[in-house]
Amino acid sequence: FHGHTLHWITWDGRPIYPYDGKAISDKVMRSDSVSILPGERKDYIFIADQEGRWVWHCHFVPHATNDGVYHGGLLMAVVYMGKDEKGNLYPKGIDLDAYPLGMPTKITAEPEGEKQKTSRPK
């Protein structure tokens, strides 16, 4: 969750000490990216002090696509109250389609030594 500091507080439901359930300690494990194995659960808290739209995503390209097509898979937006580029407050239940991410692209296989190519789906 780039742009924020994640404080790791539980692993598969078990507390990660020294988190006491109330305050964030400087000793709690911190990160902005996390590795999670299949079936594993890690709970994090963060201070929402950078309002706006943020992307929560997997760093493995096949996981962040739908069969090689962006945008999909393990990719979502986290939006919390703030102001948009025009200074207007975001409405409750913001319509993310109002902020397009661009045209989806298909990742194609490439022969060794060739630059990666993308093509738009038909």
Backbone as a chain_set.jsonl record, in Angstrom:
{"seq": "FHGHTLHWITWDGRPIYPYDGKAISDKVMRSDSVSILPGERKDYIFIADQEGRWVWHCHFVPHATNDGVYHGGLLMAVVYMGKDEKGNLYPKGIDLDAYPLGMPTKITAEPEGEKQKTSRPK", "coords": {"N": [[0.869, -1.164, 0.0], [1.513, 1.48, -1.139], [2.765, 4.703, -0.225], [1.787, 4.84, 2.273], [2.388, 3.839, 5.677], [2.304, 0.628, 6.763], [1.247, -1.059, 9.643], [1.899, -4.002, 11.084], [-0.268, -6.081, 12.732], [-1.625, -8.509, 13.342], [-1.239, -12.016, 12.661], [-2.631, -14.49, 10.89], [-4.776, -14.21, 12.658], [-3.573, -14.176, 15.142], [-2.141, -12.088, 17.614], [0.506, -9.784, 16.875], [3.105, -8.975, 18.754], [4.578, -5.883, 19.876], [1.876, -4.88, 19.819], [-0.884, -3.477, 21.422], [-3.572, -3.3, 20.963], [-4.551, -0.777, 21.124], [-2.746, 1.475, 20.774], [-0.341, 2.534, 18.308], [2.806, 1.294, 18.273], [6.271, 2.229, 18.085], [7.722, -0.007, 17.825], [6.279, -1.933, 16.498], [6.069, -4.052, 13.647], [6.743, -2.567, 10.52], [5.858, -1.591, 7.176], [5.551, -1.005, 3.575], [4.858, -2.722, 1.669], [3.845, -6.147, 1.305], [4.296, -9.647, 1.727], [2.132, -12.293, 1.096], [1.078, -15.519, 1.635], [-0.767, -18.23, 0.0], [-3.896, -18.719, 1.553], [-3.111, -17.481, 3.858], [-3.367, -14.953, 6.397], [-2.92, -11.596, 7.146], [-3.164, -8.884, 9.271], [-3.301, -5.395, 9.142], [-2.828, -2.043, 10.263], [-3.174, 1.416, 9.461], [-2.314, 4.883, 9.34], [-4.593, 7.09, 8.153], [-3.73, 9.552, 6.65], [-3.247, 10.703, 4.257], [-5.258, 11.558, 2.302], [-7.314, 10.526, -0.456], [-7.079, 8.724, -3.596], [-5.825, 5.496, -3.668], [-3.831, 2.728, -4.725], [-4.186, -0.678, -4.107], [-2.444, -3.511, -4.558], [-1.173, -6.523, -6.153], [2.221, -7.435, -6.642], [3.015, -9.274, -8.517], [2.747, -9.659, -11.865], [0.986, -11.553, -13.306], [-0.905, -11.93, -11.303], [-2.131, -9.476, -11.004], [-3.75, -9.059, -13.145], [-6.396, -9.944, -15.463], [-6.275, -12.804, -16.911], [-3.976, -11.899, -18.246], [-4.774, -9.36, -18.993], [-4.8, -6.02, -18.151], [-7.015, -3.935, -16.354], [-7.215, -5.704, -13.406], [-7.725, -8.715, -11.49], [-5.754, -9.141, -8.572], [-6.135, -6.355, -7.608], [-7.091, -3.283, -6.45], [-8.863, -0.277, -5.548], [-8.284, 1.997, -2.926], [-10.037, 4.35, -1.273], [-10.324, 7.288, 0.533], [-11.917, 9.873, 2.467], [-11.421, 13.133, 1.286], [-10.202, 15.766, -0.771], [-10.871, 16.345, -4.238], [-9.11, 16.984, -7.357], [-10.187, 19.452, -8.018], [-10.819, 20.602, -5.661], [-13.171, 19.8, -4.513], [-15.095, 17.967, -2.129], [-14.86, 14.426, -1.923], [-17.654, 12.465, -2.736], [-19.725, 10.367, -0.608], [-19.385, 6.936, -1.207], [-17.968, 7.009, -3.696], [-17.851, 7.153, -7.265], [-15.775, 5.276, -8.98], [-15.454, 5.011, -11.681], [-15.461, 7.523, -12.676], [-12.915, 8.321, -12.724], [-10.964, 7.346, -14.894], [-8.702, 4.648, -15.611], [-7.447, 4.251, -17.952], [-7.111, 2.535, -21.142], [-7.646, -1.008, -21.172], [-4.951, -3.326, -21.492], [-3.414, -6.033, -23.231], [-1.108, -8.447, -22.232], [1.391, -9.929, -24.057], [3.031, -12.989, -25.037], [6.559, -13.122, -25.435], [9.256, -13.589, -27.69], [12.559, -14.638, -26.734], [14.834, -11.993, -26.041], [13.386, -10.058, -27.402], [11.66, -6.946, -27.107], [9.084, -6.408, -24.669], [5.711, -6.599, -25.752], [2.535, -4.96, -26.033], [-0.953, -5.305, -26.567], [-4.166, -4.107, -27.54], [-7.287, -5.431, -26.422], [-9.701, -6.955, -28.638]], "CA": [[0.0, 0.0, 0.0], [2.522, 2.531, -1.243], [2.32, 6.012, 0.223], [1.38, 4.71, 3.667], [3.147, 2.875, 6.458], [1.449, -0.408, 7.328], [1.694, -1.586, 10.932], [1.452, -5.388, 11.127], [-0.769, -6.309, 14.088], [-1.954, -9.921, 13.57], [-0.873, -12.99, 11.642], [-3.623, -15.56, 11.001], [-5.609, -13.955, 13.831], [-2.784, -14.101, 16.38], [-1.51, -10.761, 17.738], [1.949, -9.597, 16.722], [3.468, -8.07, 19.841], [3.966, -5.376, 21.099], [0.61, -4.171, 19.625], [-1.762, -3.688, 22.574], [-4.954, -3.103, 20.57], [-4.943, 0.619, 21.303], [-1.808, 2.455, 20.218], [0.696, 2.038, 17.407], [4.128, 1.432, 18.871], [7.381, 2.301, 17.137], [8.323, -1.332, 17.74], [5.455, -2.794, 15.649], [6.652, -4.211, 12.31], [6.192, -1.611, 9.559], [6.222, -1.831, 5.784], [4.554, -0.49, 2.628], [4.473, -3.854, 0.825], [3.712, -7.333, 2.138], [4.16, -10.95, 1.067], [1.086, -13.098, 1.717], [0.996, -16.839, 1.013], [-2.145, -18.707, -0.135], [-4.554, -19.102, 2.798], [-2.559, -16.734, 4.982], [-4.026, -13.676, 6.686], [-2.166, -10.631, 7.938], [-3.944, -7.671, 9.504], [-2.49, -4.195, 9.272], [-3.51, -0.768, 10.43], [-2.372, 2.522, 8.959], [-2.87, 6.207, 9.604], [-5.156, 7.625, 6.905], [-3.417, 10.982, 6.67], [-2.955, 11.134, 2.885], [-6.536, 11.279, 1.655], [-7.344, 10.439, -1.911], [-7.215, 7.4, -4.214], [-4.6, 4.719, -3.587], [-3.974, 1.395, -5.311], [-3.751, -1.845, -3.341], [-2.244, -4.445, -5.664], [-0.142, -7.545, -6.078], [3.373, -7.081, -7.471], [3.225, -10.279, -9.552], [1.893, -9.245, -12.987], [-0.151, -12.449, -13.566], [-1.91, -11.79, -10.245], [-2.774, -8.153, -11.097], [-4.438, -8.986, -14.439], [-7.379, -10.988, -15.759], [-5.751, -13.533, -18.069], [-3.013, -11.058, -18.947], [-5.34, -8.059, -19.354], [-4.97, -5.038, -17.083], [-6.813, -3.868, -14.919], [-8.026, -6.734, -12.788], [-7.013, -9.584, -10.576], [-5.525, -8.633, -7.219], [-5.934, -4.922, -7.811], [-8.274, -2.538, -6.027], [-8.631, 1.102, -5.118], [-8.658, 2.392, -1.569], [-10.371, 5.771, -1.353], [-10.89, 7.826, 1.755], [-12.345, 11.264, 2.345], [-10.462, 14.165, 0.974], [-10.655, 16.642, -1.844], [-10.374, 15.991, -5.558], [-8.227, 17.979, -7.966], [-10.873, 20.745, -8.099], [-11.09, 21.077, -4.316], [-14.467, 19.316, -4.047], [-15.034, 16.769, -1.304], [-15.341, 13.207, -2.555], [-18.939, 12.047, -2.175], [-19.753, 9.036, -0.011], [-19.63, 5.96, -2.262], [-17.438, 7.608, -4.93], [-17.892, 6.382, -8.504], [-14.399, 5.224, -9.474], [-15.452, 5.13, -13.138], [-15.255, 8.929, -13.008], [-11.467, 8.505, -12.777], [-10.528, 6.198, -15.694], [-7.306, 4.228, -15.528], [-6.923, 4.055, -19.297], [-7.589, 1.354, -21.856], [-6.995, -2.26, -20.799], [-3.969, -3.826, -22.451], [-3.129, -7.464, -23.13], [0.309, -8.78, -22.219], [1.604, -11.048, -24.971], [4.297, -13.701, -24.876], [7.593, -12.537, -26.282], [10.453, -14.408, -27.907], [13.717, -14.132, -25.999], [15.573, -10.898, -26.653], [12.5, -9.024, -27.949], [11.026, -6.061, -26.144], [7.707, -6.812, -24.385], [4.705, -5.893, -26.535], [1.174, -5.009, -25.516], [-1.967, -5.061, -27.587], [-5.494, -3.864, -26.981], [-8.23, -6.497, -26.769], [-10.669, -6.604, -29.691]], "C": [[0.906, 1.213, 0.0], [1.938, 3.883, -0.855], [1.891, 6.013, 1.676], [2.323, 3.741, 4.368], [2.165, 1.908, 7.089], [2.068, -0.911, 8.619], [1.069, -2.97, 11.094], [1.019, -5.712, 12.543], [-1.206, -7.747, 14.359], [-1.501, -10.764, 12.385], [-1.766, -14.206, 11.857], [-4.427, -15.444, 12.295], [-4.862, -13.867, 15.144], [-2.078, -12.751, 16.447], [-0.003, -10.818, 17.509], [2.34, -8.568, 17.786], [4.529, -7.095, 19.385], [2.644, -4.634, 20.892], [-0.342, -4.512, 20.761], [-3.237, -3.475, 22.239], [-5.412, -1.665, 20.658], [-4.03, 1.584, 20.557], [-0.811, 1.785, 19.287], [2.043, 2.33, 18.05], [5.172, 1.57, 17.773], [8.023, 0.929, 16.934], [7.508, -2.305, 16.883], [6.096, -2.867, 14.268], [5.951, -3.291, 11.332], [6.699, -1.914, 8.163], [5.261, -1.073, 4.888], [4.224, -1.549, 1.579], [4.629, -5.126, 1.654], [3.683, -8.579, 1.27], [3.116, -11.755, 1.827], [0.983, -14.404, 0.933], [-0.466, -17.267, 0.877], [-2.697, -19.169, 1.215], [-4.076, -18.346, 4.018], [-3.323, -15.427, 5.17], [-3.105, -12.832, 7.558], [-3.023, -9.381, 8.061], [-2.996, -6.514, 9.783], [-3.392, -3.025, 9.612], [-2.583, 0.3, 9.865], [-3.069, 3.82, 9.32], [-3.301, 6.793, 8.268], [-4.962, 9.137, 6.883], [-3.052, 11.519, 5.285], [-4.174, 10.835, 2.031], [-6.431, 11.277, 0.134], [-7.543, 9.012, -2.381], [-5.855, 6.707, -4.197], [-4.854, 3.329, -4.153], [-3.4, 0.355, -4.354], [-3.634, -2.955, -4.371], [-1.18, -5.471, -5.352], [0.992, -7.148, -7.022], [3.682, -8.116, -8.543], [2.237, -10.003, -10.679], [0.752, -10.226, -13.262], [-1.259, -12.34, -12.513], [-2.693, -10.485, -10.362], [-3.497, -7.958, -12.426], [-5.537, -10.042, -14.487], [-6.934, -11.654, -17.046], [-4.845, -12.652, -18.916], [-3.529, -9.69, -19.337], [-5.445, -7.19, -18.107], [-6.327, -4.381, -17.25], [-7.712, -4.908, -14.3], [-7.209, -7.56, -11.832], [-6.906, -8.974, -9.198], [-5.147, -7.158, -7.293], [-7.208, -4.219, -7.377], [-7.876, -1.135, -5.628], [-9.061, 1.253, -3.673], [-8.845, 3.898, -1.63], [-10.867, 6.208, 0.007], [-11.017, 9.327, 1.648], [-11.187, 12.229, 2.152], [-11.041, 15.03, -0.117], [-10.07, 16.179, -3.165], [-9.526, 17.13, -6.109], [-8.85, 19.37, -8.035], [-11.199, 21.315, -6.721], [-12.436, 20.656, -3.772], [-14.276, 18.082, -3.177], [-15.524, 15.577, -2.105], [-16.683, 12.85, -1.933], [-18.823, 10.668, -1.536], [-20.098, 8.043, -1.121], [-19.176, 6.474, -3.617], [-17.506, 6.639, -6.112], [-16.491, 6.39, -9.11], [-14.325, 5.273, -10.989], [-15.255, 6.571, -13.576], [-13.762, 9.237, -13.152], [-10.868, 7.338, -13.555], [-9.035, 5.925, -15.558], [-6.679, 4.056, -16.899], [-7.469, 2.778, -19.904], [-6.889, 0.1, -21.337], [-6.017, -2.684, -21.884], [-3.719, -5.298, -22.19], [-1.623, -7.664, -23.17], [0.485, -10.006, -23.103], [2.941, -11.705, -24.686], [5.315, -13.097, -25.828], [8.74, -13.516, -26.483], [11.62, -13.795, -27.136], [14.417, -13.03, -26.767], [14.697, -9.812, -27.251], [11.9, -8.207, -26.829], [9.583, -6.513, -25.932], [6.728, -5.949, -25.165], [3.37, -5.957, -25.804], [0.231, -4.755, -26.667], [-3.303, -4.861, -26.904], [-6.419, -5.005, -27.373], [-9.225, -6.029, -27.818], [-12.076, -6.823, -29.214]], "O": [[1.049, 1.894, 1.016], [0.771, 4.171, -1.121], [1.656, 7.075, 2.253], [2.976, 2.921, 3.723], [1.293, 2.313, 7.859], [3.272, -1.16, 8.683], [-0.149, -3.094, 11.227], [1.827, -5.634, 13.468], [-1.164, -8.178, 15.511], [-1.397, -10.279, 11.258], [-1.671, -14.877, 12.885], [-4.723, -16.446, 12.945], [-5.455, -13.52, 16.166], [-1.485, -12.31, 15.462], [0.667, -11.775, 17.898], [1.933, -7.409, 17.705], [5.344, -7.47, 18.542], [2.303, -3.806, 21.736], [-0.588, -5.686, 21.04], [-4.073, -3.47, 23.142], [-6.549, -1.357, 20.302], [-4.506, 2.42, 19.79], [-0.478, 0.612, 19.458], [2.37, 3.482, 18.335], [4.976, 1.083, 16.659], [8.777, 0.727, 15.983], [7.99, -3.393, 16.57], [6.61, -1.866, 13.768], [4.722, -3.227, 11.301], [7.806, -2.418, 7.979], [4.257, -0.546, 5.369], [3.401, -1.308, 0.696], [5.436, -5.181, 2.583], [3.101, -8.564, 0.186], [3.193, -11.89, 3.048], [0.82, -14.392, -0.287], [-1.326, -16.722, 1.57], [-2.039, -19.922, 1.934], [-4.596, -18.558, 5.114], [-3.859, -14.867, 4.213], [-2.583, -13.297, 8.571], [-3.545, -8.879, 7.066], [-2.035, -6.632, 10.544], [-4.579, -3.024, 9.286], [-1.368, 0.116, 9.799], [-4.273, 3.842, 9.574], [-2.485, 6.972, 7.363], [-5.909, 9.901, 7.072], [-2.599, 12.656, 5.156], [-4.137, 9.974, 1.151], [-5.577, 11.936, -0.46], [-8.103, 8.185, -1.662], [-4.858, 7.265, -4.656], [-5.969, 2.814, -4.067], [-2.28, 0.491, -3.86], [-4.63, -3.309, -5.002], [-0.393, -5.317, -4.418], [0.742, -6.583, -8.087], [4.53, -7.869, -9.401], [1.026, -10.1, -10.48], [-0.38, -9.775, -13.441], [-2.42, -12.626, -12.803], [-3.815, -10.4, -9.864], [-3.821, -6.83, -12.799], [-5.59, -10.93, -13.637], [-7.178, -11.142, -18.139], [-4.93, -12.653, -20.144], [-2.796, -8.918, -19.956], [-6.093, -7.565, -17.129], [-6.745, -4.305, -18.405], [-8.889, -4.979, -14.653], [-6.126, -7.154, -11.411], [-7.854, -8.36, -8.707], [-3.998, -6.776, -7.072], [-8.289, -4.525, -7.881], [-6.701, -0.845, -5.4], [-10.078, 0.702, -3.253], [-7.928, 4.633, -1.995], [-11.746, 5.564, 0.58], [-10.331, 9.975, 0.857], [-10.134, 12.126, 2.783], [-12.249, 15.019, -0.353], [-8.942, 15.69, -3.228], [-9.259, 18.113, -5.418], [-8.128, 20.365, -8.103], [-11.789, 22.39, -6.619], [-12.826, 21.093, -2.689], [-13.408, 17.251, -3.446], [-16.481, 15.685, -2.872], [-16.831, 12.927, -0.713], [-17.931, 9.891, -1.879], [-21.019, 8.292, -1.899], [-19.922, 6.385, -4.592], [-17.245, 5.446, -5.962], [-16.068, 7.392, -9.688], [-13.26, 5.544, -11.544], [-14.916, 6.821, -14.733], [-13.394, 10.301, -13.65], [-10.315, 6.422, -12.946], [-8.224, 6.839, -15.411], [-5.492, 3.744, -16.997], [-8.202, 2.031, -19.255], [-5.684, 0.122, -21.086], [-6.242, -2.422, -23.066], [-3.804, -5.755, -21.051], [-0.94, -7.118, -24.037], [-0.2, -11.011, -22.916], [3.863, -11.075, -24.168], [4.961, -12.618, -26.905], [9.148, -14.197, -25.542], [11.662, -12.585, -26.913], [14.579, -13.111, -27.985], [15.201, -8.739, -27.582], [11.659, -8.715, -25.734], [8.922, -6.948, -26.875], [6.88, -4.73, -25.237], [3.109, -6.894, -25.049], [0.578, -4.07, -27.63], [-3.54, -5.386, -25.816], [-6.365, -5.498, -28.499], [-9.557, -4.845, -27.882], [-13.025, -6.582, -29.96]]}, "num_chains": 1, "name": "protein.A"}
